[in-house]
Structure formats: structure tokens, C-alpha cells
Amino acid sequence: MDLMLPDTDGIELTKFLINERFKVPIVFISAYTERCEEIYDLGIEYFLNKPVLPELFLSIVSKYIELEEKCK
């Protein structure tokens, strides 16, 4: 999820997803760090600053994939 989206911002979209009880993992990736506290207040675990190191991103995503595999 990014903060800057064409029709909304990532925080508003995340609030919608949480309120509608969508069960999706969300990782924020943005160059705008001034609103990171708002993101953490929503319960989001990860906020990555751009440019993102591919190894870091893959390590975070792989945690979610491993959890998904364990639930099957």
C-alpha cells in the first residue's frame, strides 16, 4: 500500500479495508514518512521507506506466505 494513490490515499483505503473486515496483509511502502505514526496506529506492522531493498521486502512478504501455507 502506498500513501499516494490516484483517487484516495493509502490510509483511507486501509481504514476501509479494516472496517469492512477484509483479511489481507498490508505492508506500506512510501517515500512520505511524515504520516508513518498514523499507519502504525491502524495496526499495520510494516512501513518501508522508498527506495525499498528487495531483500527486505521479500523477507516480509515471505512471512505472510509461510503463514498462509501453514493454514492450509
Secondary structure as GFF3:
##gff-version 3
##sequence-region A 1 72
A	DSSP	alpha_helix	10	19	.	.	.	ID=ss1
A	DSSP	beta_strand	27	30	.	.	.	ID=ss2
A	DSSP	alpha_helix	36	41	.	.	.	ID=ss3
A	DSSP	beta_strand	46	49	.	.	.	ID=ss4
A	DSSP	alpha_helix	54	71	.	.	.	ID=ss5
###
